[in-house]
């Protein structure tokens, strides 16, 4: 219930800001300047389709209660045409408990695609993703997960864009069933591994604000119904003027399933 109340409050604040400039929808060109500014949490689950190939390399540090992890990765995308974009991401994860030994390994390959249903000032897109199980089980990878989403971006005025996303994820889990021991015969039946899928709803909202011609502030709140995940992220995106952007953000976990603290840093380049 608190997830729902918090998200409704966010939507109310956004709607109040939007009401300040109802006439902006007639300005066809003003929203395009912020389309190259990617979200942090919703890097792929976003509405705009890029005009050029892009790639990002970065690092994420997550701190949980009792353990922490570093993630190193590359991700990027390519427009097929003006309305279709495909993306891919691959990373390496190293996690360490406060006590004992940690684990490191390759993550699964993330492949996504989206279709810009409504191009223009207000962008609306639908898409999906799948994780190809090439990673290592010791870090919780090697799972065939998939999902779908819908995303929207709407410019409030020349320097402010609001975003929203609604999606559903299907996560592969493993369960062991059927193990038993007969005390009369002394026979032991081995348990069998069974693969099942759990679904989780994603609800998210955010805003991008142009501080000046080079610097943009990015804020996001994402909620997932499974795993008690709620995270607020705030950061900056700085354009270097060479088709490249330097990006950094801080994330705060608002529920037990999210990292208590996240630090993100990356370098994004557009190949014009």
C-alpha positions as a printed Julia matrix, in Angstrom:
272×3 Matrix{Float64}:
  0.0     0.0     0.0
  2.8     2.48    0.79
  4.27    1.81   -2.69
  0.95    2.8    -4.25
  0.56    5.92   -2.1
  4.11    7.09   -2.87
  3.68    6.59   -6.62
  0.3     8.34   -6.68
  1.9    11.26   -4.84
  4.63   11.4    -7.49
  2.05   11.44  -10.29
  0.14   14.22   -8.52
  3.28   16.38   -8.28
  4.07   15.77  -11.95
  0.53   16.64  -13.03
  0.69   19.9   -11.07
  3.91   20.82  -12.87
  2.39   19.88  -16.24
 -0.61   22.11  -15.62
  1.67   25.14  -15.57
  2.24   24.94  -19.34
 -0.65   23.42  -21.27
  0.25   25.25  -24.51
  3.64   23.59  -24.9
  2.27   20.7   -26.96
  2.18   22.98  -30.02
  5.95   23.49  -29.97
  7.29   20.67  -32.15
 10.99   21.24  -31.67
 11.58   21.88  -28.0
 11.4    18.3   -26.74
 14.07   16.92  -29.09
 16.98   18.47  -27.22
 16.49   16.16  -24.23
 15.88   12.93  -26.15
 19.6    12.09  -25.99
 19.52   12.26  -22.19
 19.08    8.68  -20.99
 17.57    7.61  -17.7
 19.73    5.72  -15.2
 17.4     3.01  -13.94
 15.34    2.91  -17.14
 18.18    3.13  -19.64
 16.4     0.84  -22.13
 12.85    1.12  -20.78
 12.32    4.62  -22.1
 10.24    6.15  -24.9
 12.57    7.96  -27.37
 14.28    6.19  -30.27
 17.83    7.4   -30.82
 18.83    9.02  -34.09
 22.25    7.33  -34.03
 24.15    4.37  -32.62
 25.2     4.85  -28.99
 27.3     2.97  -26.44
 27.91    3.41  -22.71
 30.49    1.99  -20.36
 30.19    2.37  -16.62
 30.45    1.13  -13.06
 27.85    0.72  -10.31
 28.47    0.25   -6.59
 25.61   -1.12   -4.48
 25.61   -1.37   -0.69
 23.16   -3.7     1.06
 22.69   -4.69    4.68
 25.38   -7.34    5.1
 27.01   -7.23    1.67
 27.98   -5.04   -1.28
 28.72   -5.41   -4.97
 30.44   -3.77   -7.92
 29.06   -4.06  -11.44
 31.08   -3.18  -14.55
 29.38   -3.18  -17.91
 28.79   -1.91  -21.41
 25.44   -1.26  -23.04
 24.19    0.46  -26.13
 21.65    0.61  -28.89
 21.08    1.1   -32.58
 18.1     2.57  -34.44
 16.72    0.32  -37.18
 14.61    3.17  -38.48
 12.93    6.27  -37.05
 10.57    4.19  -34.87
 12.47    1.0   -33.99
 15.53    0.61  -31.75
 17.38   -2.47  -30.51
 19.69   -2.57  -27.5
 22.14   -4.89  -25.81
 23.97   -4.93  -22.48
 26.65   -7.13  -20.92
 28.29   -6.83  -17.52
 30.51   -8.34  -14.86
 29.49   -8.54  -11.2
 31.61   -8.91   -8.06
 29.86   -9.15   -4.7
 31.31   -9.45   -1.21
 29.6   -10.26    2.11
 30.67   -8.46    5.26
 31.97  -11.8     6.48
 33.31  -14.64    4.36
 34.26  -14.96    0.7
 32.53  -13.29   -2.19
 31.85  -14.29   -5.78
 32.53  -12.77   -9.18
 31.36  -13.61  -12.65
 29.81  -12.67  -15.97
 26.2   -11.53  -16.04
 23.6   -12.66  -18.55
 23.36  -10.9   -21.92
 20.51   -8.38  -22.01
 18.78   -7.89  -25.39
 15.95   -5.42  -25.88
 13.82   -3.81  -28.54
 11.19   -1.09  -28.69
  8.78    0.5   -31.14
  7.91    4.19  -30.98
  4.13    3.97  -31.25
  3.57    7.72  -30.96
  6.51    9.85  -32.17
  6.47   13.59  -31.9
  6.38   15.96  -28.95
  4.95   13.32  -26.61
  6.79   10.04  -27.2
  5.04    6.75  -26.45
  6.82    3.42  -27.0
  6.25   -0.27  -26.37
  9.03   -2.82  -26.06
 10.4    -5.93  -24.49
 13.57   -7.69  -23.45
 15.12  -11.1   -22.82
 18.22  -12.14  -20.88
 20.27  -14.82  -22.63
 21.67  -17.23  -19.98
 25.39  -16.96  -20.72
 26.35  -15.76  -17.24
 27.55  -17.67  -14.19
 25.27  -19.34  -11.66
 27.5   -18.45   -8.71
 26.4   -14.8    -8.98
 22.75  -15.67   -9.61
 22.93  -15.45  -13.41
 22.32  -18.09  -16.12
 18.58  -17.38  -16.22
 16.22  -16.83  -19.13
 14.23  -13.83  -17.95
 11.98  -11.72  -20.16
  9.5    -8.88  -19.96
  7.53   -6.15  -21.71
  6.95   -2.48  -21.02
  5.29    0.72  -22.16
  7.0     4.08  -21.73
  6.14    7.74  -22.23
  7.99   11.05  -22.31
  6.21   14.39  -22.27
  7.84   17.85  -22.39
  6.38   20.25  -19.85
  8.33   23.23  -21.15
 11.6    24.03  -22.9
 13.74   22.69  -20.05
 11.66   20.01  -18.32
 10.56   16.55  -19.48
  8.59   14.02  -17.44
  8.78   10.26  -17.99
  6.77    7.21  -17.04
  7.02    3.44  -17.46
  4.79    0.46  -16.77
  6.08   -3.06  -17.32
  5.89   -6.7   -16.36
  8.91   -8.95  -15.77
  8.97  -12.74  -15.78
 11.85  -13.99  -13.64
 13.14  -17.57  -13.78
 13.44  -19.3   -10.41
 14.5   -22.82   -9.47
 12.71  -25.02   -6.95
 13.62  -28.46   -5.64
 10.72  -30.87   -5.1
 10.14  -34.56   -4.42
 13.05  -35.36   -2.08
 12.15  -37.97    0.54
 13.59  -40.71    2.75
 11.81  -43.98    3.58
 12.77  -44.96    7.13
 11.45  -48.52    6.68
 13.36  -49.41    3.53
 16.2   -46.93    3.88
 15.59  -45.66    0.35
 16.26  -42.05   -0.51
 14.55  -40.29   -3.41
 16.59  -37.51   -4.97
 14.83  -34.14   -5.21
 14.13  -32.86   -8.73
 14.94  -29.38   -9.92
 11.97  -27.53  -11.35
 12.09  -24.24  -13.23
  9.24  -21.79  -12.7
  8.57  -18.14  -13.45
  7.46  -15.41  -11.09
  6.08  -12.15  -12.42
  6.74   -8.66  -11.14
  5.09   -5.37  -12.09
  7.29   -2.33  -12.74
  5.92    1.17  -12.14
  8.18    4.15  -12.58
  8.24    7.88  -13.08
 10.88   10.55  -13.46
 11.93   13.94  -14.71
 14.77   15.45  -16.76
 15.6    19.11  -16.24
 17.98   21.13  -18.4
 20.1    23.14  -15.98
 21.95   24.73  -18.9
 22.95   23.79  -22.45
 25.36   21.08  -21.26
 24.12   19.89  -17.86
 20.89   18.0   -17.26
 19.5    16.76  -13.95
 17.81   13.35  -13.97
 15.55   11.97  -11.22
 13.71    8.61  -11.16
 11.55    6.55   -8.83
 11.05    2.88   -9.73
  8.9     0.36   -7.87
  8.73   -3.42   -8.44
  5.97   -5.44   -6.84
  8.16   -8.5    -6.17
 11.25   -8.38   -3.99
 10.24   -5.26   -2.03
 12.09   -3.04   -4.48
 11.74    0.74   -4.45
 14.61    3.02   -5.46
 14.98    6.76   -5.89
 17.81    7.91   -8.18
 19.1    11.44   -8.76
 22.02   12.41  -10.95
 23.49   14.49  -13.7
 24.2    14.12  -17.42
 26.87   16.46  -18.85
 27.37   16.86  -22.62
 30.99   17.3   -23.67
 30.15   18.72  -27.11
 31.84   15.86  -28.98
 28.91   13.47  -29.08
 29.89   12.22  -25.64
 28.29   12.58  -22.22
 29.62   12.06  -18.69
 27.0    10.72  -16.3
 26.75   10.09  -12.58
 24.01    9.41  -10.06
 23.22    8.43   -6.49
 20.49    5.91   -5.68
 18.69    5.48   -2.36
 16.8     2.33   -1.47
 13.36    3.0    -0.02
 12.51   -0.64    0.64
 14.36   -3.76    1.78
 14.89   -5.27   -1.7
 16.72   -2.24   -3.11
 20.32   -1.29   -2.32
 20.64    1.0     0.68
 23.0     3.13   -1.41
 23.99    3.04   -5.09
 26.7     5.04   -6.84
 26.72    5.13  -10.65
 29.27    6.58  -13.06
 29.43    6.16  -16.84
 30.6     7.52  -20.19
 28.08    7.6   -23.05
 28.98    8.25  -26.67
 26.82    8.77  -29.78
 28.3     7.71  -33.12
 26.91   10.33  -35.48
